[in-house]
């Protein structure tokens, strides 16, 4: 539908894509250029990642979350966190095993489960529960056959956040039912108003039952670079590593060198990006409220999640009558129906123009 509108010459404002429009900081780009010119980076990389990269990740986790990680056994380089998420079920799920998946949620949690011939059990994320799953609502028959649980806070698509008390509850649930938790923490650094999202690995016992997928994509505007990390218990990291060594040849060393620069340099660039997103968030939320919608300004992520009724009908009307792309919530799972997701990955000017276009149609 978007392509058809553009083919008609419509100036489409795309507030649907979760891809930062801000450039990768210059010092990171320059680090890559230098590394690319070194022929030593042109060979097959180490499957697990350069030790220097894993050491930089360990130092970053220590500084940011006060979490101690062994760079040799508890960190694995990823070709973006999506790759790690997609391969985890292959490591731990046998045909017929259940995977507990948040709904609405990042679609790869479900598709990766299906690729591994596992069964998906949806954990509804309801607004009245702060978009957190209710572990007690999961049937015992499912728990006894579940091998894996995906969690994601700060959350895509809802923008919801979780505290350490919730992660501790998740750890106890995983211990009781012998389930591996995979926490997708890609948005931890995109936060506002003084809020600092925690790491799942900060919860007592988390390293024994799970791992955390992290990424430089959103933090440093490096979505196209494809570099991330899996961090967690040594046995679990080794399990994922055994899958990866049979599928890929590791992340390009030059990109790992640039990632080291990103993680070890002053983090002013991250704060600057958050300032830009915060202004955009405020402009969008204020505009939607003026239009009569009830909206909660997110503490983190660059998404605004809004209740609209029929999500597909609302999204189609927005595109057809206003030339605006928003993502229908049903695309993230059946429990996302009734909502749409706005991505604040466009300039303030474009967001303001989108609000003006919305004023001109009956919503």
C-alpha positions in Angstrom: 0.0 0.0 0.0 2.9 2.4 0.8 4.6 1.6 -2.5 1.4 2.2 -4.4 0.9 5.6 -2.8 4.4 6.6 -3.6 3.9 5.4 -7.2 0.9 7.8 -7.3 3.2 10.7 -6.4 2.0 11.0 -2.8 4.4 12.5 -0.3 4.2 9.7 2.2 5.3 10.4 5.8 6.5 7.1 7.1 6.1 6.8 10.9 6.0 3.1 10.7 9.7 2.1 10.5 11.8 1.5 13.6 15.0 2.6 11.9 16.8 5.7 13.2 17.1 8.5 10.7 20.0 10.0 12.6 23.5 9.2 11.3 26.0 7.0 12.9 28.3 9.3 15.0 31.4 10.4 13.1 34.0 9.0 15.5 32.5 5.5 15.0 32.5 5.9 11.2 36.1 7.0 11.2 37.1 4.0 13.4 35.5 1.7 10.8 37.3 3.4 7.9 40.7 3.0 9.7 39.9 -0.7 10.4 38.8 -1.5 6.9 42.1 -0.2 5.5 43.9 -2.8 7.7 44.3 -6.0 5.6 44.3 -8.0 8.9 40.6 -7.4 9.2 39.8 -8.9 5.8 40.0 -12.5 6.8 37.4 -14.8 8.4 36.6 -13.5 11.8 36.5 -15.5 15.0 33.2 -17.3 15.5 32.7 -16.0 19.0 33.9 -12.5 18.2 37.2 -10.7 18.8 38.3 -11.0 22.4 38.9 -7.2 22.4 35.3 -6.7 21.4 34.0 -9.0 24.1 36.2 -7.2 26.6 34.7 -3.9 25.5 31.2 -5.4 26.0 32.1 -6.6 29.5 33.5 -3.2 30.4 30.3 -1.5 29.1 28.1 -3.9 31.1 30.1 -3.3 34.2 29.9 0.5 33.8 26.3 0.7 32.7 24.6 -2.0 34.7 27.2 -3.1 37.4 27.0 -6.6 35.8 30.2 -8.7 35.8 30.7 -10.9 32.7 33.6 -13.2 31.6 34.4 -12.0 28.1 35.7 -15.4 27.2 32.7 -17.5 28.2 29.7 -15.3 28.9 29.7 -13.0 25.8 29.1 -13.9 22.2 29.4 -11.4 19.3 26.2 -11.3 17.1 25.6 -10.1 13.6 22.9 -7.9 15.1 20.7 -9.0 18.0 18.0 -10.2 15.5 20.4 -12.9 14.4 20.9 -14.1 17.9 17.2 -14.1 18.6 16.5 -16.1 15.5 19.1 -18.8 16.3 18.3 -19.3 20.0 15.4 -21.6 19.5 17.6 -23.8 17.3 19.9 -24.3 20.3 17.3 -25.1 23.0 14.0 -26.1 21.4 13.1 -29.5 20.1 10.1 -30.2 17.8 6.9 -29.9 19.9 8.5 -27.9 22.7 6.7 -24.7 23.7 8.2 -21.2 23.6 6.6 -18.5 25.7 6.3 -15.4 23.5 4.9 -11.9 24.3 2.0 -10.8 22.3 2.1 -8.1 20.9 5.8 -8.6 20.3 8.7 -8.5 17.9 7.6 -11.0 15.2 11.0 -12.8 15.1 10.2 -14.5 18.5 7.4 -16.4 16.8 8.9 -17.1 13.5 12.2 -18.3 15.0 10.1 -20.7 17.2 8.3 -22.1 14.1 11.6 -22.5 12.2 12.8 -24.7 15.1 9.5 -26.7 14.9 8.5 -25.4 18.3 5.1 -24.4 19.4 4.2 -20.8 20.3 2.3 -20.0 23.5 1.3 -16.3 23.5 1.7 -14.3 26.7 -0.8 -11.5 26.3 0.5 -8.0 27.1 -2.5 -6.1 28.5 -2.6 -2.4 29.1 -4.2 -2.9 32.5 -1.1 -5.0 33.6 1.4 -2.4 32.3 2.0 -4.5 29.2 3.8 -7.1 31.3 3.0 -10.8 31.0 1.1 -12.6 33.7 3.1 -15.6 34.6 0.4 -17.1 36.8 -2.0 -17.2 33.8 0.3 -19.6 31.9 -1.3 -23.1 32.2 0.8 -25.8 34.0 0.5 -28.1 31.0 2.3 -25.4 28.9 4.9 -24.7 31.6 5.9 -28.3 31.8 6.6 -28.4 28.0 8.2 -25.0 27.7 11.9 -24.6 27.0 12.3 -20.9 26.3 10.7 -17.5 27.1 11.3 -14.3 25.3 11.0 -11.0 27.2 11.6 -7.5 25.8 11.8 -4.3 28.0 11.9 -1.5 27.1 9.3 -3.0 24.9 8.7 -3.0 21.2 5.9 -2.1 20.2 4.3 -0.8 23.3 7.1 1.3 24.8 6.4 -0.3 28.2 9.2 -0.7 30.7 9.9 -3.3 33.5 11.7 -3.0 36.8 14.1 -5.4 38.6 11.2 -6.7 40.7 9.6 -8.0 37.5 12.9 -9.5 36.3 13.3 -11.3 39.7 9.8 -12.7 39.3 10.7 -14.0 35.8 13.9 -15.6 37.2 11.9 -17.5 39.9 9.4 -18.6 37.3 12.2 -19.9 35.0 13.8 -21.8 37.9 10.5 -23.4 38.9 9.8 -24.6 35.4 13.3 -25.1 34.0 12.9 -22.5 31.3 15.6 -20.5 29.5 14.8 -16.7 29.4 16.0 -14.6 26.5 15.7 -10.9 27.2 15.9 -8.6 24.2 17.3 -5.3 25.6 17.9 -3.5 22.3 16.3 -0.2 23.6 17.9 0.2 27.0 19.8 3.4 26.0 16.9 5.1 24.3 15.3 6.6 27.4 14.0 9.9 28.7 13.4 12.2 31.6 16.2 10.7 33.7 14.9 7.1 33.4 17.6 4.4 33.1 16.2 1.0 32.1 17.8 -2.0 33.9 19.3 -5.1 32.5 17.7 -8.5 33.1 21.1 -9.7 34.2 21.0 -7.4 37.2 18.4 -9.7 38.8 19.7 -12.2 41.3 20.1 -15.6 39.5 19.5 -14.3 36.0 22.8 -15.6 34.8 21.8 -19.1 35.8 18.6 -19.2 33.8 19.0 -16.9 30.9 20.8 -14.5 28.6 20.3 -11.0 27.3 20.5 -9.9 23.7 21.8 -6.4 23.2 22.6 -4.4 20.1 24.4 -1.3 19.0 21.8 -0.6 16.3 19.5 1.7 18.2 22.0 3.1 20.7 24.5 4.4 18.1 22.3 4.6 15.0 24.0 1.5 13.5 21.1 -0.5 12.3 22.7 -1.3 8.9 26.1 -2.3 10.5 24.7 -5.5 12.1 26.6 -5.8 15.3 25.3 -6.9 18.7 26.0 -9.3 21.6 24.5 -12.2 23.6 25.5 -12.1 27.3 24.6 -14.6 30.0 25.4 -17.9 31.6 28.4 -19.7 30.1 26.5 -22.9 29.3 23.7 -21.0 27.6 26.1 -18.8 25.6 28.0 -22.0 24.5 24.7 -23.5 23.3 23.9 -20.6 21.1 27.6 -20.6 19.9 27.3 -24.2 18.8 24.5 -23.2 16.5 26.2 -20.1 15.1 29.5 -21.8 14.3 27.5 -24.0 11.9 25.6 -21.2 10.3 27.7 -18.1 10.0 31.4 -17.1 10.1 31.1 -14.3 12.6 30.9 -10.5 12.5 33.3 -8.6 10.3 36.4 -7.6 12.4 36.4 -4.0 11.1 32.8 -3.5 12.3 33.8 -5.0 15.7 36.6 -2.5 15.9 34.1 0.3 15.3 31.9 -1.2 17.9 34.7 -1.1 20.4 35.1 2.6 19.7 31.4 3.1 20.2 31.3 1.3 23.5 34.5 2.7 25.0 34.2 6.4 23.9 32.3 9.1 25.8 28.5 8.5 25.4 27.6 12.1 24.6 26.3 11.0 21.2 23.8 8.7 22.9 22.5 11.5 25.1 22.2 13.8 22.1 20.1 11.2 20.2 17.8 10.8 23.2 17.3 14.6 23.3 16.2 14.5 19.7 13.8 11.7 20.2 12.4 13.2 23.4 11.5 16.4 21.5 9.9 14.4 18.8 8.0 12.3 21.4 6.6 15.4 23.0 5.5 17.0 19.8 3.8 13.8 18.6 2.1 13.1 22.0 0.9 16.6 22.4 -0.5 16.7 18.8 -2.3 13.4 19.3 -3.8 14.6 22.5 -5.0 17.8 20.8 -6.7 15.5 18.3 -8.6 13.8 21.1 -6.6 10.6 21.5 -5.5 9.2 24.9 -1.7 8.7 24.7 0.9 7.8 27.2 4.4 9.3 26.6 6.8 6.4 26.7 9.7 6.4 29.2 11.9 4.6 26.6 12.1 3.4 23.0 11.3 5.6 20.0 7.7 4.2 19.7 4.3 5.7 20.7 1.6 3.0 21.2 -1.9 4.3 20.8 -5.4 2.7 21.2 -7.5 3.2 18.1 -10.1 0.4 17.7 -9.6 -1.5 14.5 -5.8 -1.2 13.9 -5.9 -2.3 10.3 -8.8 0.0 9.4 -7.1 3.0 11.2 -3.7 2.4 9.5 -5.4 2.0 6.1 -7.3 5.3 6.5 -4.2 7.1 7.7 -2.3 6.1 4.5 -5.2 6.4 2.1 -6.5 9.8 3.3 -3.5 11.4 4.9 -0.5 9.8 3.3 0.8 8.7 6.7 2.2 5.3 7.5 1.7 3.9 11.0 2.1 0.2 11.9 -1.1 -1.7 12.8 -0.7 -3.4 16.2 -2.2 -6.6 14.9 1.1 -7.0 12.9 2.8 -7.7 16.3 0.2 -10.4 17.3 -3.5 -10.7 17.8 -3.3 -9.0 21.2 -2.0 -5.9 19.4 -5.2 -5.4 17.5 -6.9 -2.2 18.6 -3.6 -0.3 18.7 -1.2 1.3 16.3 2.5 2.1 16.7 4.1 5.4 15.7 7.9 5.5 15.3 9.5 8.9 16.1 12.2 8.2 13.6 11.3 11.3 11.5 12.1 15.0 12.0 9.9 17.3 14.2 8.9 19.0 11.0 7.5 15.8 9.5 5.8 14.9 12.7 4.1 18.3 12.9 3.1 17.9 9.2 1.6 14.5 10.0 -0.5 16.0 12.8 -1.7 18.7 10.5 -2.7 16.1 7.9 -4.6 14.1 10.6 -6.6 17.2 11.5 -8.0 17.2 8.0 -9.5 13.7 8.2 -12.2 12.1 10.3 -10.6 9.7 12.7 
